[in-house]
Amino acid sequence: MKQDFYLPDIGEGIVECELVEWLVAEGERVAEDQAICDVMTDKALVQIPAVHGGTITRLHVAKGEMARVHAPLFEMEIEDRGEDNRPAAPVSAAPGSKDEIGQDETGQEDQADRTPAVSAPPESVPGNGAKAVASPAVRRLAREHDLELGQVPGSGDKGRVYKEDIEAYLAGRDVGGEPAPAVTGTVAEEAGEVEPLRGVRAAMARQMTASLGIPQFTFCDELSLGELLRLKEKLKVSFAEEGVRLTLLAFFIKALSLALKDFPLLNSRLDAEATGLIRPSGHHIGVAVDTEAGLLVPNIKHCEQKSLLAIAAELERLGEAARAGRLSQAELQGGTITLSNIGVLGGIVSSPVVRPPELAIAALGRLQRLPRFNEAGEVVAQQLMMVCWSADHRVIDGATLARFNQCWRQYLEQPERMLARLA
């Protein structure tokens, strides 16, 4: 019996995802629980398995296209196991590989306007009497202006009509009394192709747009890390014996967790209505990771309970998982504060953007050897790093952030204070 299998719910609020790779081909026999394809949601790669054994008879979505949740994904001839012919349940995603929600509800209509549904059949180009290709929102706009979509030259793939096309058509009609001519030839070529934002970059666009509504301020300071670097050199051999690479970032995270114990406000989250604070049960510190797919921010859970060794090991694991596109939903959700180590790419100063609903984020600059005066008034070489904090001014004021940074900086510049708190 042939059966269509549908893309399941793979995260709250997710309505579509990009089909990254088919792991099987039409005509191929597959076993129950065998991986069928990889799909990319807003921030994670999810593997879809087969819930029955059988033969793949049709792949409904091409590689690189967008697959819709609850739309047919593939068809297969199910092996006869003497069971009744009840329809199979939708295929479920592989455990532990769900994606982060991490998206704002505003702007969904605009996204729908720009992204064609892959399950829709190809339609004719507007202007030849056939039905135009357009989203429901665009069709509604056309009805409001008593327009036939077939009259509007579409600028999208296969003549798809966007909101901008209707606005341009109306502007041309109002000025000259005639519809604006379709863009053709050299002008269209010079304009270039429109590449829709997908996956990680689409999520980043939504989140950064949401952050525009946050009144943010930035606070910068200089860290002197000579003592910390000497401690790192002493500890790295013993960490290597445990199979773990020790980095400065592990110290930054542990020191940050210690500072959060004294300043719990910085570890809070603002609720959706911006009327109350949510106090998480632990310090879930996010770390920005640069990947080919875009910027990912997994977080280390309960840093207040972890040793320096455990944090260093978790940093390695999350970095490898992020670059391989195998982060789980849990690893991307629930962060309370974020560190961005932009200095590894060569930057000295950066003004980071708060990631709602978090209240603060820090950007770490490049480590530099620079001259400074010591307490005796002598010029000495010091290992220095700039740190820039951005915070949500609706909750955090400048004095609170300055005191919090001072506490964190003391742990880093005088690491024996950090060691004393670890005992």
The 8 nearest C-alpha neighbors of each residue, nearest first, counted from 0:
[[1, 76, 77, 2, 79, 78, 84, 75],
 [2, 0, 76, 75, 77, 74, 3, 56],
 [1, 3, 75, 74, 76, 0, 4, 77],
 [4, 2, 74, 73, 71, 5, 75, 1],
 [5, 3, 73, 71, 72, 89, 74, 90],
 [6, 4, 71, 72, 70, 89, 69, 7],
 [5, 7, 68, 69, 72, 70, 71, 90],
 [8, 6, 68, 89, 69, 91, 9, 5],
 [7, 9, 10, 68, 6, 11, 13, 69],
 [10, 8, 97, 7, 92, 98, 13, 11],
 [9, 11, 13, 8, 98, 97, 12, 100],
 [10, 12, 13, 100, 9, 8, 99, 14],
 [11, 13, 10, 14, 100, 102, 104, 8],
 [14, 12, 10, 11, 15, 9, 100, 8],
 [15, 13, 68, 67, 12, 16, 8, 69],
 [16, 14, 67, 66, 68, 13, 65, 17],
 [15, 17, 40, 65, 66, 39, 38, 18],
 [16, 18, 65, 39, 38, 64, 19, 66],
 [19, 17, 38, 63, 62, 64, 20, 65],
 [18, 20, 38, 37, 63, 62, 17, 39],
 [21, 19, 37, 36, 62, 18, 22, 38],
 [20, 22, 36, 23, 35, 37, 62, 19],
 [21, 23, 36, 35, 20, 34, 24, 37],
 [24, 22, 21, 35, 27, 25, 36, 55],
 [25, 23, 27, 26, 55, 22, 21, 58],
 [24, 26, 55, 56, 27, 57, 58, 23],
 [25, 27, 55, 56, 54, 24, 28, 57],
 [28, 26, 25, 55, 54, 24, 29, 23],
 [29, 27, 54, 53, 55, 26, 30, 52],
 [30, 28, 52, 53, 54, 33, 27, 31],
 [31, 29, 52, 33, 32, 53, 51, 28],
 [30, 32, 52, 51, 50, 49, 33, 29],
 [33, 31, 49, 48, 50, 30, 34, 51],
 [34, 32, 48, 30, 31, 49, 35, 29],
 [35, 33, 48, 47, 36, 32, 49, 46],
 [36, 34, 22, 48, 47, 23, 33, 49],
 [37, 35, 21, 22, 47, 20, 46, 34],
 [38, 36, 46, 20, 19, 45, 47, 18],
 [39, 37, 18, 19, 45, 17, 44, 16],
 [40, 38, 44, 17, 16, 43, 198, 45],
 [39, 41, 16, 198, 42, 43, 98, 44],
 [42, 40, 198, 199, 202, 43, 39, 201],
 [43, 41, 199, 40, 98, 198, 99, 295],
 [42, 44, 98, 40, 39, 326, 324, 45],
 [43, 45, 39, 324, 325, 38, 40, 37],
 [46, 44, 38, 96, 37, 39, 97, 43],
 [45, 47, 37, 93, 36, 92, 38, 34],
 [46, 48, 92, 36, 35, 34, 93, 37],
 [49, 47, 34, 32, 35, 33, 50, 46],
 [50, 48, 32, 31, 51, 33, 35, 90],
 [49, 51, 31, 32, 90, 48, 52, 91],
 [52, 50, 31, 49, 53, 77, 30, 32],
 [51, 53, 30, 31, 29, 78, 77, 49],
 [52, 54, 77, 78, 76, 29, 28, 75],
 [53, 55, 28, 76, 75, 27, 26, 29],
 [54, 56, 75, 25, 26, 27, 57, 74],
 [57, 55, 75, 25, 74, 26, 54, 76],
 [58, 56, 74, 25, 73, 55, 59, 75],
 [59, 57, 73, 60, 74, 72, 25, 56],
 [58, 60, 73, 72, 57, 71, 61, 74],
 [61, 59, 58, 72, 64, 66, 62, 117],
 [62, 60, 64, 63, 59, 18, 58, 65],
 [61, 63, 18, 64, 19, 20, 60, 21],
 [62, 64, 18, 19, 17, 61, 65, 20],
 [65, 63, 62, 61, 17, 18, 66, 60],
 [64, 66, 17, 16, 117, 18, 15, 67],
 [67, 65, 16, 15, 17, 117, 18, 64],
 [68, 66, 15, 70, 14, 69, 65, 16],
 [67, 69, 6, 14, 70, 15, 7, 8],
 [70, 68, 6, 5, 7, 67, 71, 8],
 [69, 71, 5, 67, 68, 6, 72, 118],
 [72, 70, 5, 4, 73, 3, 6, 59],
 [71, 73, 5, 59, 6, 4, 60, 70],
 [74, 72, 58, 59, 4, 57, 3, 71],
 [75, 73, 3, 57, 56, 2, 4, 55],
 [74, 76, 55, 56, 54, 1, 2, 77],
 [75, 77, 1, 54, 0, 53, 2, 55],
 [78, 76, 53, 0, 75, 1, 52, 79],
 [77, 79, 53, 52, 80, 76, 0, 51],
 [80, 78, 81, 77, 82, 0, 53, 76],
 [79, 81, 82, 78, 77, 83, 52, 51],
 [80, 82, 79, 83, 78, 84, 77, 0],
 [83, 81, 80, 84, 79, 85, 78, 77],
 [84, 82, 85, 81, 80, 86, 79, 87],
 [83, 85, 86, 82, 0, 87, 81, 79],
 [84, 86, 83, 87, 82, 88, 2, 0],
 [87, 85, 84, 88, 2, 3, 83, 89],
 [88, 86, 85, 89, 2, 4, 90, 50],
 [87, 89, 90, 86, 4, 50, 5, 91],
 [90, 88, 5, 4, 7, 91, 87, 6],
 [91, 89, 50, 7, 4, 88, 49, 5],
 [90, 92, 7, 89, 93, 47, 48, 50],
 [93, 91, 47, 46, 94, 9, 48, 45],
 [92, 94, 46, 96, 47, 95, 48, 91],
 [95, 93, 96, 92, 97, 91, 327, 46],
 [94, 96, 327, 97, 93, 328, 329, 326],
 [97, 95, 327, 45, 94, 93, 328, 98],
 [98, 96, 328, 327, 9, 95, 10, 45],
 [97, 99, 328, 43, 10, 42, 327, 40],
 [98, 100, 328, 331, 101, 332, 42, 97],
 [99, 101, 102, 11, 10, 98, 12, 13],
 [100, 102, 99, 103, 202, 332, 206, 41],
 [103, 101, 100, 206, 205, 202, 104, 12],
 [102, 104, 105, 205, 206, 209, 101, 106],
 [103, 105, 107, 106, 102, 205, 12, 209],
 [106, 104, 103, 107, 108, 209, 205, 102],
 [105, 107, 109, 108, 110, 104, 205, 103],
 [108, 106, 110, 109, 105, 104, 111, 103],
 [107, 109, 111, 110, 106, 112, 136, 105],
 [110, 108, 112, 106, 111, 107, 113, 136],
 [109, 111, 107, 113, 112, 108, 114, 106],
 [112, 110, 108, 114, 109, 113, 107, 134],
 [113, 111, 109, 110, 134, 114, 108, 161],
 [112, 114, 110, 111, 109, 115, 161, 195],
 [113, 115, 111, 112, 110, 116, 195, 65],
 [116, 114, 117, 113, 111, 134, 112, 133],
 [117, 115, 118, 119, 114, 65, 67, 66],
 [118, 116, 119, 65, 66, 115, 64, 60],
 [117, 119, 116, 120, 70, 67, 66, 60],
 [120, 118, 117, 116, 121, 115, 122, 132],
 [121, 119, 122, 118, 117, 116, 132, 123],
 [122, 120, 119, 123, 157, 132, 118, 117],
 [121, 123, 132, 120, 124, 130, 131, 157],
 [124, 122, 129, 125, 130, 131, 121, 157],
 [123, 125, 158, 157, 131, 126, 127, 122],
 [126, 124, 149, 131, 127, 158, 123, 152],
 [125, 127, 149, 150, 128, 124, 152, 151],
 [128, 126, 129, 125, 124, 149, 123, 130],
 [127, 129, 126, 149, 130, 125, 123, 131],
 [130, 128, 123, 127, 131, 125, 149, 124],
 [129, 131, 123, 132, 149, 122, 128, 125],
 [132, 130, 125, 149, 148, 133, 129, 124],
 [131, 133, 159, 160, 122, 130, 158, 134],
 [134, 132, 160, 159, 137, 131, 138, 161],
 [133, 135, 137, 136, 112, 138, 111, 132],
 [136, 134, 138, 137, 139, 133, 112, 111],
 [137, 135, 139, 134, 138, 140, 112, 108],
 [138, 136, 140, 134, 139, 135, 162, 133],
 [139, 137, 135, 141, 140, 136, 142, 134],
 [138, 140, 136, 142, 137, 141, 135, 143],
 [141, 139, 137, 143, 138, 142, 136, 144],
 [140, 142, 146, 138, 144, 139, 143, 145],
 [143, 141, 145, 139, 144, 140, 146, 138],
 [142, 144, 140, 141, 145, 139, 146, 138],
 [143, 145, 141, 142, 146, 140, 169, 139],
 [146, 144, 142, 143, 141, 147, 140, 148],
 [147, 145, 141, 144, 142, 148, 150, 143],
 [146, 148, 149, 150, 145, 141, 151, 142],
 [149, 147, 150, 151, 131, 146, 141, 125],
 [148, 150, 125, 126, 147, 151, 131, 128],
 [151, 149, 148, 126, 147, 152, 125, 146],
 [150, 152, 148, 149, 153, 168, 165, 125],
 [153, 151, 181, 125, 150, 154, 164, 126],
 [152, 154, 160, 158, 159, 155, 151, 164],
 [153, 155, 158, 160, 159, 152, 164, 156],
 [156, 154, 159, 158, 153, 160, 157, 161],
 [155, 157, 158, 159, 154, 153, 160, 193],
 [158, 156, 159, 124, 155, 123, 122, 132],
 [157, 159, 153, 124, 155, 156, 154, 125],
 [158, 160, 155, 132, 153, 156, 157, 133],
 [161, 159, 153, 133, 132, 164, 155, 158],
 [160, 162, 164, 163, 137, 112, 159, 133],
 [161, 163, 165, 164, 137, 166, 160, 112],
 [164, 162, 166, 161, 165, 167, 160, 168],
 [165, 163, 167, 161, 162, 166, 168, 160],
 [166, 164, 168, 162, 167, 163, 169, 151],
 [165, 167, 163, 169, 168, 164, 170, 162],
 [168, 166, 170, 164, 165, 169, 163, 171],
 [169, 167, 165, 171, 179, 166, 170, 178],
 [168, 170, 172, 166, 171, 167, 173, 165],
 [171, 169, 167, 173, 172, 168, 166, 174],
 [172, 170, 179, 168, 174, 169, 178, 173],
 [171, 173, 176, 177, 178, 169, 170, 175],
 [172, 174, 170, 171, 176, 175, 169, 177],
 [175, 173, 171, 172, 176, 170, 177, 169],
 [176, 174, 177, 172, 173, 171, 178, 179],
 [175, 177, 172, 173, 174, 178, 171, 179],
 [178, 176, 172, 175, 179, 171, 173, 174],
 [179, 177, 172, 171, 168, 180, 176, 169],
 [178, 180, 171, 168, 177, 181, 172, 167],
 [181, 179, 178, 182, 152, 168, 171, 183],
 [180, 182, 152, 183, 179, 153, 154, 151],
 [183, 181, 187, 180, 186, 184, 154, 152],
 [184, 182, 187, 181, 186, 185, 188, 180],
 [183, 185, 186, 187, 188, 182, 189, 181],
 [184, 186, 188, 187, 189, 183, 190, 182],
 [187, 185, 189, 188, 184, 183, 190, 182],
 [188, 186, 190, 183, 189, 185, 184, 182],
 [187, 189, 185, 190, 186, 191, 184, 192],
 [190, 188, 186, 191, 187, 185, 184, 192],
 [189, 191, 187, 188, 186, 192, 185, 193],
 [192, 190, 189, 188, 193, 187, 186, 194],
 [191, 193, 194, 190, 188, 187, 189, 155],
 [194, 192, 195, 191, 155, 190, 156, 154],
 [193, 195, 192, 196, 197, 191, 113, 114],
 [196, 194, 197, 193, 114, 113, 201, 110],
 [197, 195, 201, 200, 194, 198, 204, 199],
 [198, 196, 201, 200, 195, 199, 17, 41],
 [197, 199, 41, 40, 201, 200, 39, 42],
 [198, 200, 42, 41, 202, 201, 293, 203],
 [199, 201, 203, 202, 198, 197, 196, 204],
 [202, 200, 197, 196, 204, 203, 198, 199],
 [203, 201, 199, 205, 41, 200, 204, 206],
 [202, 204, 200, 206, 201, 205, 207, 199],
 [205, 203, 201, 207, 202, 206, 208, 200],
 [206, 204, 208, 202, 203, 207, 103, 102],
 [205, 207, 209, 203, 208, 204, 102, 202],
 [206, 208, 210, 209, 204, 205, 203, 211],
 [209, 207, 205, 210, 206, 211, 204, 212],
 [210, 208, 206, 207, 211, 212, 205, 103],
 [209, 211, 207, 212, 213, 208, 206, 355],
 [212, 210, 209, 208, 213, 207, 214, 215],
 [211, 213, 210, 209, 214, 208, 215, 207],
 [212, 214, 210, 211, 215, 391, 392, 393],
 [215, 213, 392, 391, 212, 393, 216, 211],
 [216, 214, 391, 392, 390, 213, 389, 217],
 [215, 217, 389, 390, 392, 218, 214, 391],
 [218, 216, 389, 388, 390, 387, 219, 350],
 [217, 219, 388, 387, 389, 216, 220, 401],
 [220, 218, 387, 386, 388, 217, 385, 221],
 [219, 221, 386, 385, 387, 222, 218, 404],
 [220, 222, 385, 384, 386, 383, 223, 219],
 [223, 221, 384, 383, 224, 385, 408, 220],
 [224, 222, 383, 382, 412, 225, 221, 384],
 [225, 223, 227, 382, 412, 226, 383, 222],
 [224, 226, 228, 382, 227, 223, 229, 381],
 [227, 225, 229, 228, 224, 230, 412, 413],
 [226, 228, 230, 224, 229, 225, 414, 231],
 [229, 227, 231, 225, 230, 226, 224, 232],
 [228, 230, 226, 232, 231, 227, 225, 233],
 [231, 229, 227, 233, 228, 232, 234, 226],
 [230, 232, 228, 234, 229, 233, 235, 227],
 [233, 231, 229, 230, 235, 234, 228, 236],
 [234, 232, 230, 231, 235, 229, 236, 237],
 [235, 233, 231, 232, 237, 236, 230, 238],
 [234, 236, 238, 232, 237, 245, 231, 233],
 [237, 235, 239, 238, 234, 240, 233, 232],
 [236, 238, 240, 239, 235, 234, 241, 233],
 [239, 237, 235, 241, 243, 240, 236, 234],
 [240, 238, 242, 236, 243, 241, 237, 244],
 [239, 241, 237, 238, 242, 236, 243, 235],
 [240, 242, 238, 239, 243, 237, 308, 244],
 [241, 243, 239, 240, 238, 244, 312, 237],
 [244, 242, 239, 238, 241, 312, 245, 311],
 [243, 245, 239, 238, 246, 311, 242, 235],
 [244, 246, 235, 311, 243, 238, 249, 247],
 [247, 245, 248, 249, 244, 311, 250, 231],
 [248, 246, 250, 249, 251, 245, 231, 228],
 [247, 249, 251, 246, 250, 252, 340, 311],
 [248, 250, 252, 311, 247, 251, 246, 310],
 [251, 249, 253, 247, 248, 252, 254, 307],
 [252, 250, 248, 254, 249, 253, 255, 247],
 [251, 253, 255, 249, 250, 254, 248, 256],
 [252, 254, 256, 250, 255, 251, 249, 257],
 [255, 253, 257, 251, 256, 252, 410, 407],
 [256, 254, 252, 258, 253, 257, 407, 251],
 [255, 257, 259, 253, 258, 254, 303, 302],
 [256, 258, 254, 260, 255, 259, 253, 303],
 [259, 257, 255, 260, 407, 261, 256, 406],
 [260, 258, 262, 256, 263, 261, 257, 255],
 [261, 259, 258, 257, 262, 263, 256, 303],
 [260, 262, 259, 258, 263, 257, 403, 406],
 [261, 263, 259, 264, 260, 265, 258, 403],
 [264, 262, 259, 266, 265, 260, 261, 267],
 [263, 265, 267, 266, 262, 259, 395, 278],
 [266, 264, 263, 267, 262, 358, 259, 359],
 [265, 267, 263, 264, 335, 336, 259, 282],
 [268, 266, 278, 264, 265, 277, 276, 335],
 [269, 267, 277, 357, 356, 276, 358, 270],
 [268, 270, 276, 356, 273, 277, 275, 271],
 [271, 269, 273, 272, 275, 276, 268, 277],
 [270, 272, 273, 269, 356, 274, 275, 268],
 [271, 273, 274, 270, 275, 269, 276, 356],
 [274, 272, 270, 271, 269, 275, 276, 393],
 [273, 275, 272, 270, 276, 269, 271, 277],
 [276, 274, 270, 273, 269, 277, 272, 271],
 [277, 275, 269, 268, 270, 267, 278, 274],
 [276, 278, 268, 267, 269, 279, 270, 275],
 [277, 279, 267, 276, 280, 268, 266, 264],
 [280, 278, 281, 277, 267, 266, 282, 335],
 [279, 281, 278, 282, 301, 283, 277, 266],
 [280, 282, 301, 279, 283, 303, 300, 302],
 [281, 283, 301, 302, 284, 303, 256, 335],
 [284, 282, 300, 334, 335, 299, 301, 298],
 [283, 285, 298, 336, 299, 337, 334, 282],
 [298, 284, 286, 337, 297, 334, 296, 336],
 [285, 287, 338, 296, 337, 298, 297, 339],
 [286, 288, 296, 339, 295, 338, 294, 285],
 [289, 287, 295, 294, 296, 290, 286, 318],
 [288, 290, 294, 293, 295, 287, 291, 322],
 [291, 289, 293, 322, 292, 294, 288, 321],
 [290, 292, 293, 289, 322, 294, 324, 323],
 [293, 291, 290, 199, 294, 200, 198, 324],
 [294, 292, 290, 291, 199, 200, 289, 295],
 [293, 295, 289, 288, 290, 287, 296, 292],
 [296, 294, 288, 287, 297, 293, 289, 321],
 [295, 297, 287, 286, 285, 288, 331, 298],
 [298, 296, 331, 330, 285, 286, 295, 317],
 [297, 299, 285, 284, 334, 283, 330, 286],
 [298, 300, 284, 283, 285, 302, 301, 313],
 [299, 301, 283, 302, 298, 282, 284, 281],
 [302, 300, 282, 281, 303, 283, 304, 299],
 [301, 303, 305, 304, 282, 300, 256, 283],
 [302, 304, 301, 256, 305, 282, 281, 257],
 [305, 303, 302, 301, 306, 281, 282, 300],
 [306, 304, 302, 309, 303, 310, 307, 301],
 [305, 307, 309, 308, 310, 304, 302, 253],
 [306, 308, 310, 309, 311, 249, 253, 305],
 [307, 309, 311, 306, 310, 312, 238, 243],
 [310, 308, 306, 312, 311, 307, 305, 313],
 [309, 311, 313, 307, 312, 308, 249, 314],
 [312, 310, 314, 308, 249, 313, 309, 245],
 [313, 311, 309, 315, 314, 310, 243, 308],
 [312, 314, 316, 310, 315, 311, 317, 309],
 [315, 313, 311, 317, 312, 316, 318, 310],
 [316, 314, 318, 312, 313, 317, 319, 311],
 [315, 317, 313, 319, 318, 314, 320, 312],
 [316, 318, 320, 314, 319, 315, 321, 313],
 [319, 317, 321, 315, 316, 320, 314, 322],
 [318, 320, 316, 322, 317, 321, 323, 315],
 [319, 321, 325, 317, 323, 326, 318, 322],
 [322, 320, 324, 318, 323, 319, 326, 317],
 [321, 323, 290, 319, 324, 320, 318, 291],
 [324, 322, 320, 321, 325, 319, 326, 290],
 [325, 323, 321, 44, 322, 326, 43, 320],
 [326, 324, 320, 323, 44, 321, 327, 43],
 [327, 325, 320, 321, 43, 324, 330, 96],
 [326, 328, 96, 330, 97, 329, 95, 98],
 [327, 329, 98, 97, 99, 331, 330, 96],
 [328, 330, 332, 327, 331, 99, 333, 97],
 [331, 329, 297, 327, 328, 332, 298, 326],
 [332, 330, 297, 328, 329, 99, 298, 296],
 [333, 331, 329, 99, 330, 334, 328, 101],
 [332, 334, 335, 283, 331, 329, 298, 330],
 [333, 335, 283, 285, 298, 284, 332, 336],
 [334, 336, 283, 266, 357, 284, 333, 267],
 [337, 335, 284, 359, 357, 360, 334, 285],
 [338, 336, 285, 360, 284, 286, 361, 339],
 [337, 339, 361, 286, 360, 362, 285, 340],
 [340, 338, 362, 287, 341, 286, 361, 363],
 [339, 341, 363, 342, 362, 343, 338, 364],
 [340, 342, 343, 339, 344, 363, 364, 346],
 [365, 343, 341, 364, 346, 345, 344, 340],
 [342, 344, 341, 345, 340, 365, 346, 364],
 [345, 343, 342, 341, 346, 365, 340, 364],
 [346, 344, 342, 343, 365, 347, 341, 364],
 [345, 347, 342, 364, 365, 348, 341, 344],
 [346, 348, 364, 365, 342, 385, 345, 349],
 [349, 347, 364, 346, 385, 350, 387, 386],
 [350, 348, 351, 362, 387, 347, 346, 364],
 [349, 351, 387, 352, 217, 389, 362, 348],
 [352, 350, 362, 389, 349, 361, 353, 360],
 [353, 351, 354, 389, 350, 360, 210, 207],
 [352, 354, 360, 359, 355, 389, 390, 358],
 [353, 355, 357, 356, 352, 210, 206, 358],
 [356, 354, 357, 353, 210, 358, 206, 209],
 [355, 357, 268, 269, 354, 358, 270, 271],
 [358, 356, 355, 268, 335, 354, 336, 359],
 [357, 359, 391, 390, 268, 265, 356, 353],
 [360, 358, 390, 389, 353, 336, 357, 391],
 [359, 361, 337, 389, 388, 353, 338, 336],
 [362, 360, 388, 338, 387, 339, 389, 337],
 [361, 363, 339, 387, 386, 340, 351, 338],
 [364, 362, 386, 340, 342, 341, 339, 385],
 [363, 365, 342, 347, 385, 348, 346, 384],
 [366, 364, 342, 347, 346, 345, 384, 367],
 [365, 367, 384, 383, 364, 382, 368, 342],
 [368, 366, 383, 382, 369, 365, 384, 381],
 [367, 369, 382, 381, 383, 380, 366, 370],
 [368, 370, 380, 381, 367, 371, 382, 383],
 [371, 369, 380, 379, 378, 381, 372, 368],
 [370, 372, 378, 379, 380, 373, 369, 381],
 [373, 371, 378, 377, 376, 379, 374, 370],
 [372, 374, 376, 375, 377, 378, 371, 379],
 [373, 375, 376, 372, 377, 378, 371, 379],
 [376, 374, 373, 377, 372, 378, 379, 371],
 [375, 377, 373, 372, 374, 378, 371, 379],
 [378, 376, 372, 373, 375, 379, 374, 371],
 [377, 379, 372, 371, 370, 373, 376, 380],
 [380, 378, 370, 371, 372, 377, 381, 373],
 [381, 379, 370, 369, 368, 371, 382, 378],
 [380, 382, 368, 369, 383, 370, 379, 225],
 [383, 381, 368, 225, 224, 367, 223, 366],
 [384, 382, 223, 367, 222, 366, 381, 224],
 [383, 385, 366, 222, 364, 221, 365, 367],
 [384, 386, 221, 364, 220, 222, 363, 348],
 [385, 387, 363, 220, 219, 362, 364, 221],
 [388, 386, 219, 362, 361, 218, 350, 349],
 [387, 389, 361, 218, 217, 360, 219, 362],
 [388, 390, 217, 216, 360, 359, 351, 353],
 [391, 389, 359, 215, 358, 216, 392, 353],
 [390, 392, 215, 358, 393, 395, 394, 214],
 [391, 393, 395, 394, 215, 214, 396, 390],
 [394, 392, 391, 395, 214, 213, 396, 215],
 [393, 395, 392, 391, 396, 358, 269, 264],
 [396, 394, 392, 391, 393, 399, 390, 397],
 [397, 395, 399, 398, 392, 400, 394, 393],
 [396, 398, 400, 399, 401, 395, 218, 392],
 [397, 399, 401, 400, 396, 402, 395, 403],
 [400, 398, 402, 401, 397, 396, 403, 395],
 [399, 401, 403, 397, 398, 402, 404, 396],
 [400, 402, 398, 404, 403, 399, 397, 405],
 [403, 401, 405, 399, 404, 400, 398, 406],
 [402, 404, 400, 406, 405, 401, 399, 407],
 [405, 403, 407, 401, 406, 402, 408, 400],
 [404, 406, 402, 408, 403, 407, 401, 409],
 [405, 407, 403, 409, 404, 408, 258, 402],
 [408, 406, 404, 258, 410, 405, 409, 255],
 [407, 409, 405, 411, 410, 406, 404, 412],
 [410, 408, 412, 406, 411, 407, 413, 405],
 [409, 411, 417, 414, 413, 407, 408, 416],
 [412, 410, 408, 414, 409, 413, 227, 407],
 [411, 413, 409, 224, 410, 223, 414, 408],
 [412, 414, 410, 415, 411, 409, 416, 226],
 [415, 413, 417, 416, 410, 411, 412, 227],
 [414, 416, 418, 417, 413, 419, 410, 420],
 [417, 415, 419, 414, 418, 410, 413, 420],
 [416, 418, 414, 410, 420, 415, 419, 421],
 [419, 417, 415, 421, 420, 416, 414, 422],
 [418, 420, 416, 417, 421, 422, 415, 414],
 [419, 421, 417, 418, 422, 416, 257, 415],
 [422, 420, 418, 419, 417, 306, 257, 416],
 [421, 420, 419, 418, 417, 306, 416, 415]]
